[in-house]
Amino acid sequence: MSEPVLEVDDLVKHFPVKVGAVVKRTVGHVRAVDGVSFALNKGETLGIVGESGCGKSTLAQVLMRLEPPTSGSVRFHGEDIFARRGAELRALRRQMQIVLQDPYTSLNPRMTVADIVGEPFEIHPEVAPKGERRAKVQELLDVVGLNPDFVNRYPHQFSGGQRQRIGIARALALRPEIIVCDEPVSALDVSIQAQVMNLLGNLQREFGLSYIFIAHDLSVVRHLSDRVGVMYLGKMVELGTEQEIYTRASHPYTQALLSAVPVPDPSVREGRKRIRLTGDVPSPVDPPSGCRFRTRCWKATDICATEEPPLVTRPSGHHPSACHHASEEYLLPT
């Protein structure tokens, strides 16, 4: 997994805050994504975790060009996706697809499964001639574990897990290289979550897919991810392999998140230290100076307020961490 298919460099997305009933003026910006950089390798799953409101879903929307960036670049096989227009952009759409969070609202209730899963073929008719589309839809339903005879049913006739499988089938229709999964199992029951996660893993091995998997459930991310990035208030604060993040986390925020993960082994659970964060998450309109986590961090010193820590590998660690006082702690069993 050494060949990067997607390279994100200093990506920024700010939303203006406007006031005024007639003449609107900008009084500030919501810094939803504020300088995020990473690479996604071929056949890899990169998990993105963090609290609600940290910018995970906004990052997904910018990567998919559903929102324009404020600055920064995203390169697909070395080419800037924000420079693409017209036919070039349509070709890019084939290679990057998304599975949305809520299977209840991401499917049109007035369309049959045949229309929903077959819609990408209407937009990209070169992929499947008209006479072959129904057969291809049935094939996709079979791939995701649904009865091919369900093509004439409507979304309301399916359970939540089945609807999410329909969404996955739609994302697979054009045989993309990258699928962005924006919290695809958060609205599902635990048993159904496991089924969908196993399905995603099987599809990745079968089709050579690369995933960006966004979630707030750390145990779900660990199950599927090769590498994990931790976001806080629009920033990537730690990035490493699954083993590095879950067993040797070095950023205080990551350590606090992992300390709250339930561990079934009583002997391990009794010896763990629970880290309880105090205070509220600062506003993304006016984030703290220096390190954005310092207002809730027990390690904070004067340098944390004046100097923003870059995401680099520290002398005391084995992977990048955006903390002046990063130190690895063994939190979860291997």
MARFIMI-971068 format. One record per residue (C-alpha): residue number from 1; residue in one letter; chain; x, z, y. Coordinates in pm, 1 decimal, always signed. Layout:
REM residues N
k;r;c;X;Z;Y
NUM;A;A;X;Z;Y .
...
***
This chain:
REM residues 334
k;r;c;X;Z;Y
1;M;A;+0.0;+0.0;+0.0 .
2;S;A;+267.4;-105.7;+248.9 .
3;E;A;+101.6;-406.2;+413.8 .
4;P;A;-102.1;-307.8;+722.1 .
5;V;A;-430.3;-494.3;+761.8 .
6;L;A;-537.3;-304.7;+1074.7 .
7;E;A;-314.5;-156.7;+1345.8 .
8;V;A;-464.5;+59.9;+1620.6 .
9;D;A;-241.6;+129.3;+1921.1 .
10;D;A;-330.2;+378.4;+2196.1 .
11;L;A;-703.9;+300.4;+2177.5 .
12;V;A;-911.2;+443.3;+2462.8 .
13;K;A;-1287.1;+443.9;+2518.3 .
14;H;A;-1429.8;+621.4;+2825.5 .
15;F;A;-1798.1;+620.1;+2918.5 .
16;P;A;-1875.7;+648.1;+3292.0 .
17;V;A;-2092.4;+935.6;+3414.4 .
18;K;A;-2319.7;+805.7;+3691.3 .
19;V;A;-2548.4;+987.4;+3934.5 .
20;G;A;-2802.6;+864.4;+4187.4 .
21;A;A;-3153.0;+723.4;+4157.2 .
22;V;A;-3109.6;+406.6;+4365.3 .
23;V;A;-2739.1;+370.0;+4434.0 .
24;K;A;-2550.8;+490.7;+4130.5 .
25;R;A;-2195.0;+612.9;+4164.7 .
26;T;A;-1946.2;+717.4;+3902.0 .
27;V;A;-1852.5;+1083.7;+3918.8 .
28;G;A;-1650.7;+1111.1;+3600.4 .
29;H;A;-1591.7;+977.3;+3252.3 .
30;V;A;-1667.4;+1099.1;+2902.0 .
31;R;A;-1333.7;+1064.3;+2723.4 .
32;A;A;-1479.8;+989.8;+2381.2 .
33;V;A;-1163.5;+828.4;+2240.6 .
34;D;A;-845.9;+895.9;+2435.3 .
35;G;A;-532.8;+735.5;+2296.3 .
36;V;A;-575.2;+703.5;+1918.5 .
37;S;A;-313.1;+519.9;+1711.2 .
38;F;A;-289.7;+457.3;+1336.4 .
39;A;A;-245.3;+182.8;+1077.5 .
40;L;A;-464.3;+98.8;+778.4 .
41;N;A;-283.7;-46.8;+478.5 .
42;K;A;-418.4;-296.2;+227.5 .
43;G;A;-624.1;-126.3;-43.8 .
44;E;A;-603.0;+212.0;+130.2 .
45;T;A;-867.2;+463.4;+233.5 .
46;L;A;-798.7;+638.2;+562.9 .
47;G;A;-1024.0;+939.9;+612.8 .
48;I;A;-1112.6;+1049.4;+967.9 .
49;V;A;-1239.4;+1407.8;+1001.9 .
50;G;A;-1333.5;+1638.4;+1286.4 .
51;E;A;-1617.3;+1829.4;+1447.7 .
52;S;A;-1930.4;+1659.2;+1577.2 .
53;G;A;-1857.2;+1504.3;+1915.0 .
54;C;A;-1484.1;+1454.5;+1857.4 .
55;G;A;-1511.6;+1074.5;+1888.1 .
56;K;A;-1518.5;+961.8;+1522.4 .
57;S;A;-1827.9;+741.0;+1546.6 .
58;T;A;-1723.9;+599.7;+1884.6 .
59;L;A;-1392.8;+503.7;+1725.8 .
60;A;A;-1583.8;+320.1;+1450.9 .
61;Q;A;-1798.1;+133.4;+1704.4 .
62;V;A;-1494.4;+18.6;+1903.5 .
63;L;A;-1313.7;-93.5;+1587.1 .
64;M;A;-1618.7;-303.2;+1496.5 .
65;R;A;-1643.1;-440.3;+1852.6 .
66;L;A;-1985.9;-286.3;+1895.1 .
67;E;A;-1840.5;-118.8;+2205.9 .
68;P;A;-1572.1;-269.0;+2431.2 .
69;P;A;-1252.4;-62.2;+2466.6 .
70;T;A;-1134.4;+85.6;+2793.7 .
71;S;A;-774.6;+8.2;+2697.0 .
72;G;A;-547.3;-19.2;+2396.2 .
73;S;A;-530.5;-273.2;+2116.0 .
74;V;A;-657.1;-323.5;+1761.5 .
75;R;A;-477.0;-587.3;+1555.1 .
76;F;A;-617.6;-738.4;+1235.9 .
77;H;A;-330.3;-897.3;+1041.0 .
78;G;A;-129.3;-894.3;+1363.5 .
79;E;A;-395.2;-1059.7;+1585.7 .
80;D;A;-568.2;-869.8;+1866.2 .
81;I;A;-939.0;-849.6;+1777.0 .
82;F;A;-1040.2;-797.0;+2140.9 .
83;A;A;-899.3;-1138.1;+2232.9 .
84;R;A;-1126.5;-1319.5;+1987.3 .
85;R;A;-1429.4;-1509.8;+2110.9 .
86;G;A;-1687.4;-1746.2;+1964.4 .
87;A;A;-1600.9;-1889.8;+1622.9 .
88;E;A;-1289.2;-1672.1;+1595.5 .
89;L;A;-1497.9;-1359.4;+1647.6 .
90;R;A;-1751.7;-1474.5;+1388.3 .
91;A;A;-1470.2;-1521.9;+1139.1 .
92;L;A;-1351.0;-1168.0;+1213.3 .
93;R;A;-1701.8;-1031.2;+1151.5 .
94;R;A;-1678.4;-1160.9;+794.8 .
95;Q;A;-1364.8;-956.1;+732.2 .
96;M;A;-1479.3;-625.6;+884.6 .
97;Q;A;-1813.2;-467.7;+791.2 .
98;I;A;-1970.7;-125.4;+845.0 .
99;V;A;-2187.9;+114.2;+644.2 .
100;L;A;-2389.9;+328.7;+883.0 .
101;Q;A;-2469.1;+697.9;+857.9 .
102;D;A;-2846.9;+707.6;+825.3 .
103;P;A;-2995.3;+494.4;+545.2 .
104;Y;A;-3343.2;+558.2;+687.7 .
105;T;A;-3281.9;+387.8;+1023.3 .
106;S;A;-3009.3;+134.2;+940.6 .
107;L;A;-3249.1;-84.3;+740.9 .
108;N;A;-3529.5;-285.8;+902.0 .
109;P;A;-3857.8;-149.4;+753.2 .
110;R;A;-4027.9;-488.6;+793.5 .
111;M;A;-3770.4;-677.7;+588.5 .
112;T;A;-3750.3;-696.9;+209.9 .
113;V;A;-3429.5;-615.6;+25.9 .
114;A;A;-3375.6;-989.3;-25.6 .
115;D;A;-3390.6;-1043.5;+352.5 .
116;I;A;-3172.9;-740.5;+436.9 .
117;V;A;-2892.1;-810.5;+191.2 .
118;G;A;-2920.6;-1186.3;+242.0 .
119;E;A;-2912.2;-1172.6;+622.9 .
120;P;A;-2530.0;-1209.1;+639.3 .
121;F;A;-2569.9;-1543.4;+459.1 .
122;E;A;-2803.1;-1660.8;+737.3 .
123;I;A;-2535.1;-1582.1;+995.6 .
124;H;A;-2252.9;-1724.4;+780.9 .
125;P;A;-2422.5;-2006.7;+585.8 .
126;E;A;-2086.4;-2138.6;+465.2 .
127;V;A;-2056.6;-1836.9;+232.6 .
128;A;A;-2367.8;-1914.6;+27.2 .
129;P;A;-2583.9;-2229.4;+27.4 .
130;K;A;-2953.7;-2164.7;+76.3 .
131;G;A;-3048.0;-2229.7;-283.9 .
132;E;A;-2796.8;-1975.1;-414.5 .
133;R;A;-2873.8;-1684.8;-183.9 .
134;R;A;-3138.3;-1510.1;-390.4 .
135;A;A;-2910.6;-1511.5;-695.8 .
136;K;A;-2623.8;-1372.7;-486.2 .
137;V;A;-2846.4;-1096.0;-350.8 .
138;Q;A;-2947.3;-1000.9;-704.6 .
139;E;A;-2581.6;-1002.9;-807.5 .
140;L;A;-2495.4;-767.7;-518.1 .
141;L;A;-2776.3;-529.8;-611.8 .
142;D;A;-2642.5;-519.2;-965.9 .
143;V;A;-2290.0;-446.6;-834.6 .
144;V;A;-2410.0;-141.5;-640.1 .
145;G;A;-2617.4;-9.2;-929.4 .
146;L;A;-2968.0;-123.6;-832.8 .
147;N;A;-3216.2;-325.2;-1037.7 .
148;P;A;-3187.9;-693.1;-932.6 .
149;D;A;-3567.5;-718.4;-963.6 .
150;F;A;-3601.7;-492.7;-654.6 .
151;V;A;-3539.0;-787.4;-418.4 .
152;N;A;-3902.8;-804.9;-305.1 .
153;R;A;-3936.6;-434.9;-226.3 .
154;Y;A;-3922.9;-275.2;+119.9 .
155;P;A;-3694.6;+12.4;+232.9 .
156;H;A;-3974.7;+272.9;+225.6 .
157;Q;A;-4004.6;+220.3;-148.9 .
158;F;A;-3653.0;+356.6;-213.4 .
159;S;A;-3489.1;+698.7;-208.9 .
160;G;A;-3213.6;+785.9;+38.9 .
161;G;A;-2936.6;+716.7;-209.7 .
162;Q;A;-3089.3;+382.9;-306.0 .
163;R;A;-3119.5;+282.9;+59.6 .
164;Q;A;-2753.6;+360.8;+115.9 .
165;R;A;-2668.3;+141.7;-183.3 .
166;I;A;-2863.8;-138.4;-15.6 .
167;G;A;-2655.0;-85.6;+297.8 .
168;I;A;-2337.2;-103.8;+90.0 .
169;A;A;-2459.2;-424.1;-76.3 .
170;R;A;-2519.1;-576.3;+267.3 .
171;A;A;-2166.8;-479.4;+375.2 .
172;L;A;-2021.6;-639.1;+59.7 .
173;A;A;-2212.7;-966.1;+95.6 .
174;L;A;-1937.7;-1151.0;+285.2 .
175;R;A;-1653.5;-1006.6;+71.1 .
176;P;A;-1478.5;-831.5;+364.2 .
177;E;A;-1127.4;-687.2;+361.1 .
178;I;A;-1221.4;-373.7;+556.6 .
179;I;A;-1532.9;-157.8;+545.2 .
180;V;A;-1582.5;+116.1;+803.9 .
181;C;A;-1790.3;+394.7;+647.9 .
182;D;A;-1941.4;+604.2;+928.3 .
183;E;A;-2048.2;+926.5;+752.5 .
184;P;A;-2220.9;+729.4;+474.4 .
185;V;A;-2314.3;+1033.4;+262.8 .
186;S;A;-2390.7;+1301.7;+522.6 .
187;A;A;-2768.7;+1240.2;+503.5 .
188;L;A;-2779.7;+1250.7;+121.8 .
189;D;A;-2823.5;+1528.0;-134.6 .
190;V;A;-2504.5;+1661.7;-291.8 .
191;S;A;-2565.6;+1499.3;-631.6 .
192;I;A;-2641.5;+1164.4;-466.2 .
193;Q;A;-2331.0;+1201.4;-248.2 .
194;A;A;-2116.1;+1211.2;-560.5 .
195;Q;A;-2279.7;+896.2;-697.1 .
196;V;A;-2224.7;+702.8;-373.1 .
197;M;A;-1865.1;+826.2;-345.9 .
198;N;A;-1791.4;+714.2;-701.3 .
199;L;A;-1953.1;+378.5;-624.5 .
200;L;A;-1730.5;+330.6;-318.6 .
201;G;A;-1423.5;+412.7;-525.2 .
202;N;A;-1521.0;+165.8;-798.4 .
203;L;A;-1590.0;-109.8;-544.2 .
204;Q;A;-1253.9;-52.4;-379.5 .
205;R;A;-1071.7;-99.7;-708.7 .
206;E;A;-1280.3;-404.1;-803.5 .
207;F;A;-1261.9;-592.6;-472.9 .
208;G;A;-937.7;-458.1;-320.5 .
209;L;A;-1117.2;-312.1;-19.1 .
210;S;A;-961.3;-105.7;+258.8 .
211;Y;A;-1179.4;+177.8;+391.8 .
212;I;A;-1191.9;+376.7;+711.7 .
213;F;A;-1399.2;+670.2;+589.8 .
214;I;A;-1544.8;+891.5;+863.4 .
215;A;A;-1694.5;+1229.3;+774.5 .
216;H;A;-1708.2;+1593.5;+876.2 .
217;D;A;-1713.5;+1724.3;+518.0 .
218;L;A;-1351.1;+1788.9;+421.9 .
219;S;A;-1417.7;+1800.9;+48.9 .
220;V;A;-1586.2;+1458.1;+58.9 .
221;V;A;-1294.5;+1306.1;+249.0 .
222;R;A;-1041.9;+1451.4;+6.0 .
223;H;A;-1219.5;+1294.9;-290.5 .
224;L;A;-1173.4;+937.8;-164.0 .
225;S;A;-889.1;+927.4;+90.6 .
226;D;A;-525.0;+829.1;+48.2 .
227;R;A;-441.2;+944.5;+401.5 .
228;V;A;-632.9;+1166.2;+643.3 .
229;G;A;-644.1;+1175.3;+1023.0 .
230;V;A;-784.0;+1480.3;+1203.9 .
231;M;A;-951.0;+1426.8;+1542.5 .
232;Y;A;-1023.7;+1680.4;+1813.2 .
233;L;A;-1183.8;+1597.4;+2149.2 .
234;G;A;-1094.9;+1228.2;+2137.8 .
235;K;A;-738.3;+1276.9;+2013.2 .
236;M;A;-574.1;+1238.1;+1673.9 .
237;V;A;-406.3;+1575.6;+1622.9 .
238;E;A;-268.8;+1537.2;+1268.6 .
239;L;A;-210.0;+1247.2;+1030.7 .
240;G;A;-75.0;+1253.1;+678.1 .
241;T;A;-136.4;+1190.6;+312.2 .
242;E;A;-420.4;+1370.1;+138.4 .
243;Q;A;-172.5;+1613.4;-21.0 .
244;E;A;+7.3;+1680.7;+307.9 .
245;I;A;-309.9;+1752.7;+502.7 .
246;Y;A;-492.1;+1958.4;+241.3 .
247;T;A;-201.2;+2162.6;+109.4 .
248;R;A;+51.3;+2169.8;+398.3 .
249;A;A;-151.3;+2140.0;+718.0 .
250;S;A;+58.7;+2206.2;+1028.6 .
251;H;A;-182.7;+2181.3;+1323.9 .
252;P;A;-379.1;+2501.8;+1402.2 .
253;Y;A;-706.1;+2309.3;+1427.6 .
254;T;A;-660.2;+2152.0;+1083.6 .
255;Q;A;-567.3;+2491.2;+941.7 .
256;A;A;-886.9;+2642.0;+1084.7 .
257;L;A;-1099.3;+2364.1;+935.0 .
258;L;A;-939.9;+2400.9;+592.0 .
259;S;A;-970.5;+2778.1;+592.6 .
260;A;A;-1349.5;+2733.5;+593.3 .
261;V;A;-1356.4;+2504.4;+286.1 .
262;P;A;-1510.8;+2689.7;-12.9 .
263;V;A;-1276.8;+2738.0;-308.9 .
264;P;A;-1441.0;+2797.7;-649.4 .
265;D;A;-1146.7;+2991.8;-797.2 .
266;P;A;-1198.3;+3365.1;-711.8 .
267;S;A;-828.6;+3448.6;-752.1 .
268;V;A;-733.4;+3182.7;-497.8 .
269;R;A;-1023.7;+3268.5;-266.2 .
270;E;A;-931.8;+3636.5;-241.7 .
271;G;A;-581.1;+3559.8;-118.3 .
272;R;A;-684.8;+3310.7;+150.8 .
273;K;A;-684.1;+3382.8;+520.5 .
274;R;A;-998.1;+3278.3;+709.5 .
275;I;A;-926.5;+3148.0;+1059.1 .
276;R;A;-1217.8;+3200.3;+1298.2 .
277;L;A;-1201.3;+2998.6;+1618.9 .
278;T;A;-1331.2;+3157.0;+1938.2 .
279;G;A;-1489.7;+2985.9;+2234.5 .
280;D;A;-1672.9;+2654.9;+2263.8 .
281;V;A;-1542.0;+2301.4;+2236.2 .
282;P;A;-1445.2;+2191.6;+2591.5 .
283;S;A;-1635.4;+1913.1;+2762.0 .
284;P;A;-1493.4;+1563.3;+2703.6 .
285;V;A;-1572.3;+1495.1;+3071.0 .
286;D;A;-1315.2;+1753.9;+3181.6 .
287;P;A;-1080.0;+1829.3;+2890.7 .
288;P;A;-812.0;+2099.8;+2926.2 .
289;S;A;-469.6;+2007.1;+3058.5 .
290;G;A;-184.3;+1973.7;+2812.9 .
291;C;A;-300.7;+2037.9;+2457.8 .
292;R;A;-677.5;+2002.8;+2435.2 .
293;F;A;-700.3;+2262.8;+2159.6 .
294;R;A;-514.1;+2534.0;+2352.0 .
295;T;A;-829.7;+2707.3;+2483.3 .
296;R;A;-922.6;+2798.7;+2124.1 .
297;C;A;-574.2;+2827.0;+1972.9 .
298;W;A;-409.4;+3157.6;+1875.4 .
299;K;A;-61.9;+2999.3;+1906.1 .
300;A;A;-101.7;+2873.3;+2263.7 .
301;T;A;+179.9;+2939.1;+2513.5 .
302;D;A;+260.6;+2819.7;+2865.9 .
303;I;A;+399.8;+2485.3;+2747.5 .
304;C;A;+66.0;+2405.5;+2582.3 .
305;A;A;-106.1;+2408.5;+2923.7 .
306;T;A;+147.9;+2188.6;+3099.5 .
307;E;A;+272.5;+1940.1;+2841.6 .
308;E;A;+54.7;+1733.8;+2608.5 .
309;P;A;+207.2;+1736.2;+2258.9 .
310;P;A;+260.4;+1387.6;+2112.5 .
311;L;A;+160.6;+1303.1;+1756.7 .
312;V;A;+507.2;+1306.1;+1598.0 .
313;T;A;+676.5;+1453.0;+1293.0 .
314;R;A;+808.0;+1797.6;+1380.1 .
315;P;A;+1133.4;+1952.0;+1251.9 .
316;S;A;+926.4;+2208.0;+1061.1 .
317;G;A;+698.6;+1954.5;+892.0 .
318;H;A;+675.6;+1644.1;+678.6 .
319;H;A;+407.5;+1447.6;+866.7 .
320;P;A;+295.2;+1385.8;+1229.2 .
321;S;A;+124.8;+1672.3;+1413.1 .
322;A;A;+29.1;+1700.8;+1781.5 .
323;C;A;+127.2;+2064.9;+1827.7 .
324;H;A;+423.9;+2227.7;+2004.0 .
325;H;A;+411.7;+2513.8;+1753.0 .
326;A;A;+331.5;+2319.5;+1437.1 .
327;S;A;+414.7;+2502.9;+1115.6 .
328;E;A;+304.9;+2409.0;+766.2 .
329;E;A;+83.3;+2651.9;+578.0 .
330;Y;A;-31.6;+2623.4;+216.4 .
331;L;A;-406.3;+2661.6;+238.2 .
332;L;A;-569.3;+2490.3;-58.5 .
333;P;A;-469.5;+2461.7;-424.2 .
334;T;A;-333.6;+2125.1;-538.6 .
***
